[in-house]
């Protein structure tokens, strides 16, 4: 994988989630109520040729957990959907 291929995924997957959450956060905190939902993929468990995508989606796990921890005191919940391979 080339470095440009690596760099391609991170702005799309992580920066997008950050920008939306960052824009909504002050409004949710002022209410105080809010819900953030991020989406991962089975790539977080490892897919051939998708190290960039898996890394970016895995970063969303830590990001979402941090938002959940920080948001709890403000009535803001953050969750992540990730399908476990082999489950229907």
C-alpha positions as CSV (number, residue, x, y, z in Angstrom):
1,X,0.0,0.0,0.0
2,X,1.3,3.4,-0.8
3,X,1.3,6.3,1.6
4,X,-1.2,8.3,-0.5
5,X,-3.5,5.3,-0.4
6,X,-3.1,5.2,3.4
7,X,-3.7,8.9,3.7
8,X,-6.9,8.7,1.5
9,X,-9.0,6.9,4.1
10,X,-8.3,8.8,7.3
11,X,-9.8,12.2,6.3
12,X,-12.9,10.5,4.9
13,X,-13.6,8.2,7.8
14,X,-12.3,10.0,10.9
15,X,-12.3,13.6,10.0
16,X,-15.9,13.4,8.7
17,X,-17.1,11.9,12.0
18,X,-15.2,14.6,13.9
19,X,-16.5,17.5,12.0
20,X,-20.2,16.4,12.3
21,X,-19.8,15.7,16.0
22,X,-17.9,18.9,16.6
23,X,-20.6,21.0,14.9
24,X,-23.4,19.3,16.8
25,X,-21.8,19.1,20.2
26,X,-22.5,22.6,21.5
27,X,-26.2,22.3,20.5
28,X,-26.5,18.9,22.2
29,X,-24.7,20.2,25.3
30,X,-26.9,23.2,25.6
31,X,-30.1,21.1,25.5
32,X,-28.7,19.0,27.5
33,X,-29.5,16.0,25.3
34,X,-28.0,14.3,22.2
35,X,-27.2,11.2,20.3
36,X,-24.2,10.4,18.2
37,X,-24.0,7.2,16.1
38,X,-20.9,6.2,14.2
39,X,-20.5,3.2,12.0
40,X,-17.6,0.8,11.7
41,X,-17.3,-2.2,9.5
42,X,-16.1,-5.8,9.5
43,X,-12.8,-4.4,8.2
44,X,-11.9,-3.6,11.8
45,X,-11.2,-7.4,12.2
46,X,-8.8,-7.4,9.3
47,X,-9.4,-7.6,5.6
48,X,-6.7,-8.3,3.0
49,X,-5.5,-5.1,1.4
50,X,-7.6,-2.8,3.6
51,X,-5.1,-1.7,6.3
52,X,-5.9,1.9,5.7
53,X,-9.7,1.4,5.9
54,X,-9.4,-0.9,8.9
55,X,-7.2,1.6,10.7
56,X,-9.5,4.5,10.0
57,X,-12.6,2.6,11.2
58,X,-10.8,1.3,14.3
59,X,-10.0,4.9,15.1
60,X,-13.7,5.6,15.2
61,X,-14.0,3.1,18.1
62,X,-11.8,5.1,20.4
63,X,-13.3,8.4,19.2
64,X,-16.8,7.2,19.9
65,X,-15.9,5.8,23.3
66,X,-14.3,9.1,24.2
67,X,-17.4,11.0,23.1
68,X,-19.5,8.7,25.2
69,X,-17.4,9.2,28.3
70,X,-17.2,13.0,27.9
71,X,-20.9,13.3,26.9
72,X,-22.4,11.3,29.7
73,X,-22.3,14.3,32.1
74,X,-24.2,16.4,29.5
75,X,-26.9,13.9,28.6
76,X,-25.1,13.0,25.3
77,X,-24.8,9.4,24.3
78,X,-22.4,8.1,21.7
79,X,-22.6,4.7,20.2
80,X,-20.9,2.8,17.4
81,X,-22.4,0.1,15.2
82,X,-19.9,-2.7,14.2
83,X,-21.0,-6.1,12.8
84,X,-19.3,-9.1,14.4
85,X,-18.3,-11.6,11.6
86,X,-20.3,-14.7,11.7
87,X,-23.4,-13.2,13.4
88,X,-26.6,-12.7,11.5
